[in-house]
Amino acid sequence: MKFIVAFSLLAASSNAFVNIGNAPSSRTALHSTIEASAARPNHKKAQFATRFDRIKATYKGPQIKFDRDIEDEVGFSYESFGDAVAATDYSFNRNDVVRGTVVQYDKGGCIVDIGAKASAFLPLQEATLFQEQGVGIEDIIDIDAERDFEIISEEDENGQLLVSVRRIQYREAWDKVVAKQESDQAFEAECVSVNRGGAIFLVEGLRAFLPGSHLAGRLPDDDLVGQRLPLKFLEVNQEENKLVVSNRRAVVEEQMSELSRGDVIEGIVKALKPYGAFVEVGGMSGLLHISQISMDRIVDLEKVLQPGQKIKCMIIDHDKQNGRIALSTKTLEPEPGDMIKDPERVYEMAEQTAIVYHEKQEAERKKREASAKDIVLGLGDALDDLGVGGVGEESADDETSDNLDSLLN
C-alpha cells in the first residue's frame, strides 16, 4: 500500500516538471496570437442607432407578420425593400437646389418629399422672403405644391434635411433689383412701415429705405403704410444688403418730362427767403425769384406771399436732369404791379394773360429775326458796292450770295 502511494506522488511530480518545461512555449504562442489580433485592421464602421431603430427596439405592441405567399404576390419583402433603400446612393449637399413636393404641415413648418431617405423639413422662417406678422405656414405654402427648394443643412441622425424657399427668392429678388437699376425706370412699391428717418418699402420682397427728404409732398407718417408710390433707386449694394429709393426723383422726372417753358402751373409756397420764395409744384421745388414776382419793386415779400399760400405761376426755365425749375408771376400780371395790388386778379386771369404774353413774345421774336435779316441784306449790298465786276468776280459774288442765303435760312 505504501508502495502505491509513493508511485502516485512520483508520477504527479514528473507531470509538473513537464508542464513547467513547456510553459515558455505556451506563453510565446499566446503572445503571438494577441499581436496578430492587434495587427489585423478593423474595417467595420461604428453604427449609430437611428430614431426608427430605437423605437423598434422598445416597441412592445402587436406585430404584423406577412405570409410568404403575400410577399411572393407583391414581389418584394420588408427585408429586400430595406436592403434596396440602404444600397441606394443619395447625393444631397448643402446649397443644392432640388425639386420637391409639400406633403403635410408639421410643427409650424412643412414636410417636403425631395426623394431622399427621409423627408425634408421646411421651417416657417425659411418659407418666404418677407413674412407678415401673424401669417402661418398654411397661408404661404400649399399642400401638394411642387417647387424648388434649397438644402441648408446636413443630414441629422434621422437622415432629415432642412430646406429653404426664402434663400432662392432672395437671389431672384436681387437679380430683378439689379435689372431695374440698370434700366433706370420708375417702379411702384408698397410701404410696410415708417420710422423717424423715413419709410420702408417692399421692393421684390426686399426691404428698401426711403429717406424722409426724398418723399414728395408729404411727411412719413402712419397713413403712408399700405400705400403704393412710384420710386427710383438711389443706391443698390448687394454685398451690404442695402437698398435706398426715392419718391421725389421718380415724381420729378415724370413731371419734368411733361413740363415745358411757358406752361402755367399751380403751386404752394413752402418757404420765403430774402431772394425770393420756394414753391412746391407736384413734388418739385421751384424758385420764384423776387425779381420775377412783379413788374414793380417789392419792399416786403411777406406782404405779397405767405407760406402755405396757393399761387399760379409760369415756368420760365427748367433743369430736367437735376429737377429744378425757375418760376415767374410777373409774366402773368395783366397790369404792372398787380401782384402787389390785386394778386387774386393775377391768378384768375393767368391763362388769358399767358396767351397774351406768348403772342407778345412771338411778335418780338419775329421782329428780331426781321432785324437780323435786314442787317444781313445790308451787309450784302455793301459787299456788292465794293465789287469791280468780271468773270472771276461774278463767281465770288455768287459764293457771297450763297453764304447770305444760308444765313437767312
Backbone hydrogen bonds, N-H to C=O, Kabsch-Sander energy under -0.5 kcal/mol:
donor,donor_aa,acceptor,acceptor_aa,energy
5,V,1,M,-1.7
6,A,2,K,-1.9
7,F,3,F,-1.9
8,S,4,I,-1.8
9,L,5,V,-2.0
10,L,6,A,-2.0
11,A,7,F,-1.9
12,A,8,S,-2.0
13,S,9,L,-1.9
14,S,10,L,-1.7
15,N,11,A,-2.0
16,A,12,A,-1.8
17,F,13,S,-1.9
18,V,14,S,-2.0
19,N,15,N,-2.2
20,I,16,A,-2.2
21,G,17,F,-2.0
22,N,18,V,-1.4
23,A,19,N,-0.7
23,A,20,I,-0.7
26,S,22,N,-1.5
27,R,23,A,-2.4
28,T,24,P,-2.3
29,A,25,S,-2.0
30,L,26,S,-2.1
31,H,27,R,-2.4
32,S,28,T,-2.1
33,T,29,A,-1.9
34,I,30,L,-2.1
35,E,31,H,-2.3
36,A,32,S,-2.2
37,S,33,T,-1.9
38,A,34,I,-2.1
39,A,35,E,-2.2
40,R,36,A,-1.3
43,H,41,P,-0.7
54,R,50,T,-2.2
55,I,51,R,-2.4
56,K,52,F,-2.7
57,A,53,D,-2.2
58,T,54,R,-1.4
59,Y,55,I,-0.8
65,K,63,Q,-0.6
71,E,67,D,-1.7
72,D,68,R,-2.2
73,E,69,D,-2.0
74,V,70,I,-2.6
75,G,71,E,-2.4
76,F,71,E,-0.6
81,F,77,S,-2.5
82,G,78,Y,-2.6
83,D,79,E,-2.3
84,A,80,S,-2.1
85,V,81,F,-2.3
86,A,82,G,-2.4
87,A,83,D,-1.8
88,T,84,A,-0.9
88,T,85,V,-0.6
90,Y,88,T,-0.7
92,F,90,Y,-0.5
95,N,151,I,-3.6
96,D,93,N,-1.8
98,V,96,D,-0.6
98,V,149,F,-2.9
100,G,147,R,-2.6
101,T,113,D,-1.8
102,V,145,A,-1.9
103,V,111,I,-2.9
104,Q,111,I,-1.1
106,D,109,G,-2.1
109,G,106,D,-1.7
110,C,122,L,-1.9
111,I,104,Q,-3.2
112,V,110,C,-0.5
112,V,120,A,-3.1
113,D,101,T,-3.0
114,I,112,V,-0.8
118,A,159,G,-0.6
120,A,112,V,-2.9
121,F,161,L,-2.7
122,L,110,C,-2.9
126,E,123,P,-1.1
127,A,124,L,-1.7
132,E,130,F,-0.5
135,V,132,E,-1.5
139,D,136,G,-1.0
140,I,137,I,-1.0
141,I,137,I,-2.6
144,D,102,V,-2.7
145,A,142,D,-1.4
147,R,100,G,-2.1
147,R,145,A,-0.5
149,F,98,V,-3.0
150,E,164,S,-2.6
151,I,96,D,-2.8
152,I,162,L,-2.7
153,S,162,L,-0.7
156,D,160,Q,-1.7
159,G,156,D,-2.1
163,V,121,F,-2.2
164,S,150,E,-1.9
165,V,126,E,-3.0
166,R,126,E,-2.1
169,Q,165,V,-2.2
170,Y,166,R,-2.2
171,R,167,R,-1.7
172,E,168,I,-2.1
173,A,169,Q,-2.5
174,W,170,Y,-1.9
175,D,171,R,-1.9
176,K,172,E,-1.9
177,V,173,A,-2.4
178,V,174,W,-2.5
179,A,175,D,-1.8
180,K,176,K,-2.2
181,Q,177,V,-2.3
182,E,178,V,-2.1
183,S,179,A,-1.8
184,D,180,K,-1.6
185,Q,180,K,-0.9
187,F,231,L,-2.2
189,A,229,L,-1.6
190,E,202,L,-0.8
191,C,227,Q,-2.4
192,V,200,I,-2.8
193,S,200,I,-1.3
195,N,198,G,-2.6
199,A,210,L,-2.2
200,I,193,S,-3.1
201,F,208,A,-2.9
202,L,190,E,-2.4
203,V,201,F,-0.7
203,V,206,L,-3.2
204,E,202,L,-0.6
206,L,203,V,-2.1
208,A,201,F,-3.1
208,A,206,L,-0.5
209,F,243,L,-2.7
210,L,199,A,-3.2
212,G,197,G,-2.6
214,H,211,P,-1.7
215,L,212,G,-1.3
216,A,214,H,-0.6
218,R,215,L,-0.6
221,D,219,L,-1.5
224,L,221,D,-1.7
225,V,222,D,-1.1
226,G,191,C,-2.7
227,Q,224,L,-2.0
229,L,189,A,-2.0
231,L,187,F,-3.5
232,K,246,S,-1.6
234,L,244,V,-3.3
235,E,244,V,-1.9
237,N,242,K,-2.7
241,N,238,Q,-0.7
242,K,237,N,-2.8
244,V,235,E,-2.4
245,V,209,F,-2.4
246,S,232,K,-2.7
247,N,214,H,-1.8
248,R,214,H,-2.4
250,A,246,S,-0.7
251,V,247,N,-2.3
252,V,248,R,-3.0
253,E,249,R,-2.3
254,E,250,A,-1.7
255,Q,251,V,-2.6
256,M,252,V,-3.1
257,S,253,E,-1.2
258,E,255,Q,-1.1
259,L,255,Q,-0.8
259,L,256,M,-0.5
262,G,315,I,-3.6
263,D,260,S,-1.7
265,I,263,D,-0.5
265,I,313,C,-2.6
267,G,311,I,-2.3
268,I,280,E,-1.9
269,V,309,Q,-2.6
270,K,278,F,-3.2
271,A,278,F,-1.3
273,K,276,G,-3.4
276,G,273,K,-1.5
277,A,288,L,-2.3
278,F,271,A,-2.6
279,V,277,A,-0.5
279,V,286,G,-3.2
280,E,268,I,-3.0
281,V,279,V,-0.6
281,V,284,M,-3.2
282,G,280,E,-0.5
284,M,281,V,-1.7
286,G,279,V,-3.7
286,G,284,M,-0.6
287,L,325,I,-2.1
288,L,277,A,-3.2
288,L,286,G,-0.6
289,H,287,L,-0.8
289,H,327,L,-0.5
290,I,275,Y,-2.4
292,Q,289,H,-1.9
293,I,290,I,-0.9
294,S,290,I,-0.5
299,V,297,R,-0.6
301,L,299,V,-0.5
303,K,300,D,-1.0
304,V,301,L,-1.7
305,L,301,L,-2.5
308,G,269,V,-3.9
309,Q,306,Q,-2.0
311,I,267,G,-2.5
313,C,265,I,-2.4
314,M,328,S,-3.0
315,I,263,D,-2.4
316,I,314,M,-0.6
316,I,326,A,-2.5
317,D,326,A,-1.3
319,D,324,R,-3.7
320,K,318,H,-0.5
323,G,319,D,-1.2
324,R,319,D,-1.9
325,I,285,S,-0.6
326,A,317,D,-3.2
327,L,287,L,-2.6
328,S,314,M,-1.5
329,T,292,Q,-2.6
330,K,292,Q,-2.1
332,L,329,T,-1.3
333,E,330,K,-0.9
338,D,335,E,-1.9
340,I,337,G,-1.0
341,K,337,G,-2.2
342,D,338,D,-2.4
345,R,342,D,-0.5
346,V,342,D,-1.1
347,Y,343,P,-2.0
348,E,344,E,-2.4
349,M,345,R,-1.9
350,A,347,Y,-0.9
353,T,349,M,-2.8
354,A,350,A,-2.3
355,I,351,E,-1.8
356,V,352,Q,-2.0
357,Y,353,T,-2.6
358,H,354,A,-2.6
359,E,355,I,-2.4
360,K,356,V,-2.4
361,Q,357,Y,-2.5
362,E,358,H,-2.6
363,A,359,E,-2.4
364,E,360,K,-2.3
365,R,361,Q,-2.2
366,K,362,E,-2.4
367,K,363,A,-2.2
368,R,364,E,-2.3
369,E,365,R,-2.3
370,A,366,K,-2.5
371,S,367,K,-2.2
372,A,368,R,-2.4
373,K,369,E,-2.3
374,D,370,A,-2.3
375,I,371,S,-2.0
376,V,372,A,-2.0
377,L,373,K,-2.6
378,G,374,D,-2.5
379,L,375,I,-1.9
380,G,376,V,-1.9
381,D,377,L,-2.2
382,A,378,G,-1.9
383,L,379,L,-1.8
384,D,380,G,-2.0
385,D,381,D,-2.0
386,L,382,A,-1.0
387,G,383,L,-0.6
387,G,384,D,-1.1
394,E,390,G,-2.4
395,S,391,V,-2.0
396,A,392,G,-1.7
397,D,393,E,-2.3
398,D,394,E,-2.4
399,E,395,S,-1.9
400,T,396,A,-2.2
401,S,397,D,-2.6
402,D,398,D,-2.4
403,N,399,E,-2.2
404,L,400,T,-2.1
405,D,401,S,-2.4
406,S,402,D,-2.1
407,L,403,N,-1.8
408,L,404,L,-2.3
409,N,405,D,-2.2
